[in-house]
Every structure is written in C-alpha cells, then in structure tokens.
C-alpha cells in the first residue's frame, strides 16, 4: 500500500449510516430547545439548564459523529487540542460575561 493510498484510507472515517445518525440526533437536539422556548413549556433557570444540556449533548454528537475524536493514529493529540480549544473558549466567554456584568453595574 503506497503512502497516498494509506492516506486516503484514513480520510474515510465514517460510514453514511453514522453520518445520517449523527445528523438526525443533531436535529433532534436542536428542535427540543426550540420547541421548549416557542411553546413556553419552561421558564427561567430550568429552561436555561435544559438548553445548556442540549448544547453539551450537541457538542458531544459533533465530536464523535463528525469530527471523529476517537479515531486516527494519535487520538491523544486530538483530545489535547480539544482541551486547549475548550480552555480558549471558556476564557473568552467568561471574560466577556465578566466585562459585560461590570459594565452593567457602572451605568
């Protein structure tokens, strides 16, 4: 097997069935919070927690069905890059919330 053929074999990570399953789960996890908000089924903290849980599940579905975090020659590097990305996102979001809350108190 040549290097080019070996590279092509690693590019085909998932099957169509896995992609369709991930897509359907993603749509369901998107529709649930939408229905809860539009039909006023929940309010306040319960609604916020439900939306956050659906977002986390959506994140996991994207990772495992589409980004293939578990697969590859070195999945440990994928996980380390993911953790670093999560740290960056958390820092940006937490900093933005902190600045916005400080700005709201001053005015």
N, C-alpha and C positions, 0 to 999 in steps of 0.2 A: 504494500500500500504506500503510495507516494505521500509526501507531506501535504500536497494540495488536496488529495482525496481524504486524508486523515482530518484536515481542517474542515472540509465540507461535512464529514460525518459528525463532527462536534457541533456544527451550526444547527442541525436539525434536532433540536432538543425535545420538543413536544409533538404529540400527535394532534390531529384535528379534533378528536374527541376531547382531549384535555383542554384545548383552546376553547371549544364550544362550552364545556362545563364551566371553565373559569369565567367566560363571558356571561353565561346565564346567572351564575352566582353573583357576579358584579352588578348585573342589572337588578336582581332581587335586593341586594344590599343598598342600592341607590333608591329604589322605589319605596322601601319601608320607611325611611325618614321623611321622604316627600309626602307620603300619604298621612303620616302622623302629624305633620305640620299643616297640610292643606285641610284636613278634616278636623283639626283641633282636638285630636284624641288625647294628647298630653300637653302639659304646660310646665313652664318653669324648669326646675332642676331635673326632673325626671326626663323631660324632653331632651335637654342638653346632654344628659348622661347617655340616653339611648342613641342620639346622633353620634356621640363620640365613640360608642361601642361599635356602631355600624361602620364608622370611618376606620377604626382599627381593624375590623374584620376585612374591610375592603382592601386595606393596605396589605394584609397577610395574603389575601387571594391574589393580588397583583404580584407579590413577591414569588409565590410558589407556582402559580399557573403561567405567568407571562415572563417573569424575569429569571426563573429557574435558579433560584439561590442555592438550592441543594445540589444542583448538578454541576458538572465541569471537573476539570482536572484538579483544581485547587479551590474548593468551595470555601475554605477558611478565609481566603483573601476577599471573596465576595462578602462574607459576613463582616469582616473588619471594615471594608469600605462602606457597608451599610450602616454600621455603628457610627462611623465618623460622620456620615451624612445625617444621621438622626441627631447627633450632637450639634451639628451646624444648624439644622432646622430648629431644634429646641432653643438654642441660643438666640437665634433671630426672632422667633415667636415670643419667647419670654422677655427679651429686651424690648420688643415692640409694645407688648402689653404693659410692661413697667413704665415705659416712656409715655404711653397714652394715659395711663392712670395718674401719673404725676402731672401731666398736662391738664387733666380734667380737674384736679384739686386746686391748681393755681388760679384758674379763671373763675 
